[in-house]
Amino acid sequence: MLRSLALAGACVMLAGFALSSPTPPLSLSARLAAPGGTSPMVPTARIDALLARLPHRQGAVPGSGGVALHWVALDPGDYRLQYRYLGMGERFPEFSLDASVPATRPPAPRGTVILLHGWMMDGGSLLPWALELAQHGYRTIALDLRNHGRSGQAPSGYGTREGQDVAAALHALDAEGEIDGPVHLLGVSYGAATAIFAARELGPRLRSVVAMESFDNAGHAIRTMVPHMLSRPPERISDYLALPLARWQYGGSGLDAAIAAADRRLGIDLDRVDVGRALAQVPSCVLLLHGRDDAHIPVAQGRALAAAAPHARYLELQGEDHLTLPLRLDRLSGVVEDWFAQVGSDGTPCPVPTTPLDGASPAGAT
């Protein structure tokens, strides 16, 4: 059985920064510019061990500017997926996961779903969703975004450059015969913003998007996330020194200075990375999912996205936050699968999403 905390996404964006001395390599501006490794929340060895038992294909394709992007594909089949959401552990929510080799040859895919992970994660962190959707007839392809996993290094774009990468990767994967049927994107947190920018790039080539816990504006998201991360109580002895120092250094104008330094490193203005504006320009159907209790990317940002694009659909789940919502396959797998199945070709109205399981109220649905 695999116990993982792998889908937390952007919530660990500052983990290394907050628990380390503010030397230049671990400064906030450096953390904002590049993740600096994979979160320890991702049990990479156990994910790789499970994946190694299952039939899959992997490789690398060029993204925007030639950056190498690693991918892993699963064909449709009955993987006898055993998934269970275990609730909140000592510090984080947990789940168990296991799967087996399908007993029969893979059927023709109903479509292809490209999976896009969060900050400091990798494509393997979305293995539960990859298997769930493969069991329902889709070919799934999990990408490692630039600066993550086994992909190459290149300036981060908070979804802008990564969206161009996804479009380039899709073209290359199509040429290799890996894309079959209608194409959908599913992204979490940083990957959700990337999915929205990619959808604008792909235009009519794309059938639909599911975006979980996206931010509405990169600068806005950083200004809400950093104070939240620094407000947590100390958990280790090192925190008693590191957290007060970080609060002093990055409180008030110090945070603005760190964002400006990251702007210079990346050659972009993070305050102008506007996901809502991109969403308004996406022609395909988009389903936005946000946890009402999210304190990392507050629900107000999800609502702002929905307001920016009246054609998008929005579900707000009570009792879920940035950590828990992507793990809730028990509540969301039916919603996502019905969405992919119901979305029609260009020109047809976007469907009303299914109400989540267990009687949850789709508060804020539009």
Secondary structure, DSSP 4 states (H G I P E B T S, - for coil): -EEE-TT-GGGGTTHHHHTS---GGGSHHHHHH---S--TTS-HHHHHHHHHTS--EEEEEE-GGG-EEEEEEE-SS----EEEEEEE-SSSEEEEEE----SSPPPPPSEEEEEE--TT--GGGGHHHHHHHHHTTEEEEEEPPTTSTTSPP----TTHHHHHHHHHHHHHHHHTT---SSEEEEEETHHHHHHHHHHHHHGGG--EEEEES--SBHHHHHHHHHHHHHTSPP-STTHHHHHHHHHHHHSTHHHHHHHHHHHHHHTS-GGG-BHHHHHHT--SEEEEEEETT-TTTTHHHHHHHHHH-TTSEEEEETT--TTTGGG-HHHHHHHHHHHHHH--STTSPPPPPPPPSTT--EET--
